[in-house]
Amino acid sequence: MTSSDDKTEPDDVLDKLNLETGVISWDELVRHFARGVVIAVEQPLDLIEAASCLTQDDTATLKDWLENGSVRRASDDDARDWTSRAPDFWCVVTAPWVLVQEKSPSESLPTHSTVH
């Protein structure tokens, strides 16, 4: 039972995800890592674009990103590194996943419409 009202347009998904993006510290993220739900999104890939692909089940794009390492499940090595440095992350949740991208120390909120 699918109607055109049930389908979300790609721009609507991007806007919604963008509004749900925030900054999270490693101390706040560690519990999600312990549950095995943290997905690391490497620069220069757009965090919102990655979240959108997960939301829309774009398996072909996700497969490419997984293969080239742009998107990956956070590892124990990541956790050790993040524990030693305590970085902040841009974060967005696409249940059950928590997608993160490390924030550079000098990075502040951008002035354009994308907050990551």
C-alpha positions as CSV (number, residue, x, y, z in Angstrom):
1,M,0.0,0.0,0.0
2,T,2.2,2.8,-1.3
3,S,0.9,6.1,-2.5
4,S,2.8,9.1,-3.9
5,D,2.3,10.8,-0.5
6,D,4.3,8.0,1.2
7,K,7.4,8.6,-0.9
8,T,9.8,11.2,0.2
9,E,11.5,13.3,-2.4
10,P,15.4,13.2,-2.3
11,D,15.6,16.9,-1.5
12,D,13.1,16.5,1.3
13,V,15.2,13.6,2.8
14,L,18.4,15.8,2.5
15,D,16.7,18.7,4.2
16,K,15.3,16.6,7.0
17,L,18.7,14.9,7.6
18,N,20.5,18.2,7.5
19,L,18.2,19.5,10.2
20,E,19.0,16.5,12.4
21,T,22.7,16.9,12.1
22,G,24.7,18.0,15.2
23,V,28.0,17.9,16.9
24,I,28.8,15.1,19.3
25,S,31.9,14.4,21.4
26,W,33.7,11.1,21.6
27,D,32.6,10.8,25.2
28,E,29.0,11.0,24.0
29,L,29.6,8.7,21.0
30,V,31.4,5.9,22.9
31,R,28.1,4.2,24.1
32,H,26.9,4.0,20.5
33,F,30.3,2.5,19.4
34,A,29.9,-0.1,22.2
35,R,26.6,-1.1,20.6
36,G,28.3,-1.5,17.2
37,V,26.2,1.1,15.4
38,V,28.7,3.8,14.5
39,I,29.5,4.3,10.8
40,A,32.5,6.5,10.0
41,V,32.1,8.7,6.9
42,E,35.5,9.9,5.6
43,Q,36.2,13.3,4.1
44,P,35.5,14.5,1.5
45,L,32.3,12.4,1.3
46,D,29.3,14.4,2.4
47,L,27.8,13.1,5.7
48,I,24.3,14.0,4.7
49,E,24.7,12.3,1.3
50,A,25.9,9.1,3.0
51,A,22.9,9.2,5.5
52,S,20.5,9.8,2.6
53,C,21.9,6.7,0.8
54,L,21.3,4.6,3.9
55,T,17.8,6.0,4.4
56,Q,16.9,5.4,0.7
57,D,18.6,2.0,0.7
58,D,20.9,2.9,-2.2
59,T,22.8,-0.3,-2.1
60,A,24.9,0.3,-5.2
61,T,26.3,3.6,-4.0
62,L,26.8,2.2,-0.5
63,K,28.7,-0.8,-1.9
64,D,31.0,1.5,-3.8
65,W,31.7,3.6,-0.7
66,L,32.3,0.5,1.4
67,E,34.7,-0.9,-1.1
68,N,36.8,2.3,-1.3
69,G,36.7,3.0,2.4
70,S,34.7,6.2,2.3
71,V,32.0,4.6,4.5
72,R,32.8,1.9,7.1
73,R,31.8,0.6,10.4
74,A,34.0,2.2,13.1
75,S,36.6,-0.2,14.3
76,D,38.4,-0.9,17.6
77,D,41.4,1.0,16.1
78,D,39.2,4.0,15.5
79,A,38.0,3.8,19.1
80,R,41.6,3.7,20.5
81,D,42.5,6.7,18.3
82,W,39.4,8.7,19.2
83,T,39.9,7.9,22.9
84,S,43.5,9.2,22.8
85,R,42.5,12.4,20.9
86,A,38.9,13.0,22.1
87,P,37.7,14.7,18.8
88,D,34.3,16.1,18.1
89,F,32.2,14.7,15.2
90,W,29.4,15.8,12.9
91,C,26.7,13.3,13.6
92,V,23.4,12.2,12.1
93,V,21.2,9.2,13.1
94,T,19.6,7.0,10.6
95,A,18.3,4.3,12.9
96,P,19.8,2.0,13.8
97,W,23.0,3.6,12.6
98,V,24.9,6.6,13.9
99,L,26.9,8.2,11.1
100,V,29.8,10.4,12.1
101,Q,32.5,12.4,10.4
102,E,35.4,13.8,12.4
103,K,35.3,17.5,12.8
104,S,38.5,19.4,12.3
105,P,39.5,21.4,15.4
106,S,39.2,24.8,13.5
107,E,35.9,23.9,11.9
108,S,32.9,26.0,13.0
109,L,29.3,26.0,11.9
110,P,29.2,26.9,8.2
111,T,27.2,29.9,7.1
112,H,25.5,28.0,4.2
113,S,22.5,25.8,4.5
114,T,24.4,22.5,5.2
115,V,25.5,22.2,8.8
116,H,28.2,19.5,8.4
